[in-house]
Every structure is written in C-alpha cells, then in structure tokens.
Amino acid sequence: MTNWVHEAATVNPRYHDYDVAYYECVYVLLEHENEFLKNLFKNANQK
C-alpha cells in the first residue's frame, strides 16, 4: 500500500484503503490456490 496514490477523501467513500488491501490479499491467495489445485489435478491425471 505504500506505492498507492492517495486521492482526496470524500464524504461518503465507496470503499476504504484497508478494504482494498484485504480483498487484494484474498484475490492473491485465491490465485495461488487455483494454481496449486490445477497442478495437483494435472499431476493426478498423468500416467
């Protein structure tokens, strides 16, 4: 988050910085899990 460009604060924001950081972490975790499961499936189907 240190490289993010901070915009001027609004009265009623749609999201907060910590929400974005959390969901970015969740997204990266799901990407890694998906890659792991695809590799597991590929290895299980090899003869």
C-alpha positions, 0 to 999 in steps of 0.5 A: 500500500505504500506505492498507492496514490492517495486521492482526496477523501470524500464524504461518503467513500465507496470503499476504504484503503484497508478494504482494498488491501484485504480483498487484494490479499484474498484475490492473491491467495485465491490465485495461488490456490487455483494454481496449486489445485490445477497442478495437483489435478494435472499431476493426478491425471498423468500416467 
